[in-house]
Amino acid sequence: MKKLKIGLIGCGGRAQSHMSSFVKMSEDVQVVAVADPIEQRRMNAAKMFGCEHIYRNHTELLDDEGGNLDALVICVEPTAHDEGMELRAAEMGIPFLVEKPMTLDLDLADRVAAAIEAKGLITSVGFQDRYQDLTDIIMAEMPKHKIGGLVYGAWVGGIPGVWWWQKKSDCGGQLVEQNIHLVDELRYLFGEPLSVYATASTGIVKPGVNSWKEYDTDDHSTAVIRFENNITATLVSGCYITGCRPRCGLYIVLEDIIFDYRLRNNLIIETPKETRDIRRMADQTYTLDEAFIKAVQTGDKSLIRSDYSDALKSLKLAFAANKSMETGEVIYFDR
Ligand SMILES: NC(=O)c1ccc[n+]([C@@H]2O[C@H](COP(=O)([O-])OP(=O)(O)OC[C@H]3O[C@@H](n4cnc5c(N)ncnc54)[C@H](O)[C@@H]3O)[C@@H](O)[C@H]2O)c1
């Protein structure tokens, strides 16, 4: 199989996980170019791969290396996508893996999706839960049961440490930036939504006291998402916790089975006859990265569980929830 030449755009926190995958995949992947405005980050990434093509931003990297790359991995903060790196990659015909949320600008996202479509390009978005062994188990078991019932989902914790999380205009809010993983998992399990209604609350976190002065992200929000087959999911997001670790994940209650998916840790399956507790065994980011690399090597798009256009549906659902938080209205989706 061809060894792929990869360029990394953004060498911050999340990029580290992809970089760890690529170290393990050294027979299939060579990171040949890295870019980050922060010198220490780009130098550390370059050192990890013995890479000599080091750039301050995506523009320099694409100008110099674009024609030489087999794929790109893009891990930048949500507003940095405004600079059009995916559009340029698509126009240059370079397959890419991009982290969620792929942008906070839905018009830009639509243009990127169209450019990808025009080139028939392989893309992947970092919705890691889809690649999890625990998700595979739910997907295999659920069709044996009558679909219908309630899902309670939660992603509740503290304020993430990155600078861009403090302002909603920089991160999109917790549902768009973080709990979008569970929004996407719901779509993966139950299909396209019918409607969403959401509320949000502020006032627990005090700007300048237990957060940065600029903090204006919602402390918590609740989204009620309806799907076909009488599935109603209530998804709560919260970033006001200090010290405790509330349970996160999805609790799926069908008529004769419960799937208690404890976020990226274990899955408890309960039926009237038995209860099974299954541990996560595989590293889902590695599985996601491996699927992308194999897809680019072979041209087999079916290996990708969340490409750009599919991920865009999760992004639009999360933004519809944001709109509902602002307007107090239920948002219905065209079918
Ligand atoms: N899939 C997941 O589970 C997961 C986990 C964590 C973060 N993420 C996502 O990954 C993205 C990045 O998050 P992070 O925690 O790594 O943020 P970060 O702030 O640690 O890193 C982002 C990096 O991008 C760099 N950057 C910005 N503009 C650039 C440009 N034009 N060219 C090159 N580099 C540029 C920044 O300097 C920074 O080092 C976010 O969208 C986040 O939501 C996904």
The ligand as an SDF file (V2000), in Angstrom:
LIG
                    3D

 44 48  0  0  0  0  0  0  0  0999 V2000
  -12.8250   14.9660   17.9720 N   0  0  0  0  0  0  0  0  0  0  0  0
  -12.5510   15.2390   19.2160 C   0  0  0  0  0  0  0  0  0  0  0  0
  -12.7980   14.4410   20.0900 O   0  0  0  0  0  0  0  0  0  0  0  0
  -11.9300   16.5550   19.5750 C   0  0  0  0  0  0  0  0  0  0  0  0
  -11.2940   16.7110   20.8150 C   0  0  0  0  0  0  0  0  0  0  0  0
  -10.7410   17.9450   21.0990 C   0  0  0  0  0  0  0  0  0  0  0  0
  -10.8290   18.9900   20.2080 C   0  0  0  0  0  0  0  0  0  0  0  0
  -11.4650   18.7880   19.0190 N   0  0  0  0  0  0  0  0  0  0  0  0
  -11.5960   19.8840   18.0460 C   0  0  0  0  0  0  0  0  0  0  0  0
  -10.3520   20.1180   17.4310 O   0  0  0  0  0  0  0  0  0  0  0  0
  -10.2300   21.5060   17.0920 C   0  0  0  0  0  0  0  0  0  0  0  0
   -8.9290   22.0320   17.7020 C   0  0  0  0  0  0  0  0  0  0  0  0
   -9.0110   21.9100   19.0970 O   0  0  0  0  0  0  0  0  0  0  0  0
   -7.6790   21.9450   19.9790 P   0  0  0  0  0  0  0  0  0  0  0  0
   -8.0860   21.5410   21.3390 O   0  0  0  0  0  0  0  0  0  0  0  0
   -6.5950   21.2330   19.2960 O   0  0  0  0  0  0  0  0  0  0  0  0
   -7.3890   23.5260   19.9540 O   0  0  0  0  0  0  0  0  0  0  0  0
   -5.9880   24.2300   20.2190 P   0  0  0  0  0  0  0  0  0  0  0  0
   -6.2880   25.6620   20.4440 O   0  0  0  0  0  0  0  0  0  0  0  0
   -5.2370   23.4550   21.2510 O   0  0  0  0  0  0  0  0  0  0  0  0
   -5.2220   24.0260   18.8300 O   0  0  0  0  0  0  0  0  0  0  0  0
   -5.5680   24.6770   17.6520 C   0  0  0  0  0  0  0  0  0  0  0  0
   -4.2760   25.0280   16.9420 C   0  0  0  0  0  0  0  0  0  0  0  0
   -4.5740   25.5060   15.6160 O   0  0  0  0  0  0  0  0  0  0  0  0
   -3.5870   26.4910   15.3280 C   0  0  0  0  0  0  0  0  0  0  0  0
   -4.0100   27.3110   14.1800 N   0  0  0  0  0  0  0  0  0  0  0  0
   -4.9440   28.3020   14.1560 C   0  0  0  0  0  0  0  0  0  0  0  0
   -5.0380   28.8400   12.9130 N   0  0  0  0  0  0  0  0  0  0  0  0
   -4.1560   28.1580   12.1380 C   0  0  0  0  0  0  0  0  0  0  0  0
   -3.7800   28.2630   10.7650 C   0  0  0  0  0  0  0  0  0  0  0  0
   -4.3530   29.1640    9.9460 N   0  0  0  0  0  0  0  0  0  0  0  0
   -2.8310   27.4200   10.2750 N   0  0  0  0  0  0  0  0  0  0  0  0
   -2.2430   26.5160   11.1020 C   0  0  0  0  0  0  0  0  0  0  0  0
   -2.5710   26.3770   12.4170 N   0  0  0  0  0  0  0  0  0  0  0  0
   -3.4950   27.1910   12.9220 C   0  0  0  0  0  0  0  0  0  0  0  0
   -3.4860   27.2700   16.6400 C   0  0  0  0  0  0  0  0  0  0  0  0
   -2.3270   28.0680   16.7230 O   0  0  0  0  0  0  0  0  0  0  0  0
   -3.5040   26.1400   17.6580 C   0  0  0  0  0  0  0  0  0  0  0  0
   -2.2090   25.6800   17.9960 O   0  0  0  0  0  0  0  0  0  0  0  0
  -11.4740   22.1980   17.6430 C   0  0  0  0  0  0  0  0  0  0  0  0
  -12.4010   22.3770   16.6300 O   0  0  0  0  0  0  0  0  0  0  0  0
  -12.0140   21.1970   18.6570 C   0  0  0  0  0  0  0  0  0  0  0  0
  -13.4210   21.2410   18.7900 O   0  0  0  0  0  0  0  0  0  0  0  0
  -11.9930   17.5980   18.6810 C   0  0  0  0  0  0  0  0  0  0  0  0
  1  2  1  0
  2  3  2  0
  2  4  1  0
  4  5  1  0
  4 44  2  0
  5  6  2  0
  6  7  1  0
  7  8  2  0
  8  9  1  0
  8 44  1  0
  9 10  1  0
  9 42  1  0
 10 11  1  0
 11 12  1  0
 11 40  1  0
 12 13  1  0
 13 14  1  0
 14 15  2  0
 14 16  1  0
 14 17  1  0
 17 18  1  0
 18 19  2  0
 18 20  1  0
 18 21  1  0
 21 22  1  0
 22 23  1  0
 23 24  1  0
 23 38  1  0
 24 25  1  0
 25 26  1  0
 25 36  1  0
 26 27  1  0
 26 35  1  0
 27 28  2  0
 28 29  1  0
 29 30  1  0
 29 35  2  0
 30 31  1  0
 30 32  2  0
 32 33  1  0
 33 34  2  0
 34 35  1  0
 36 37  1  0
 36 38  1  0
 38 39  1  0
 40 41  1  0
 40 42  1  0
 42 43  1  0
M  CHG  2   8   1  16  -1
M  END
$$$$
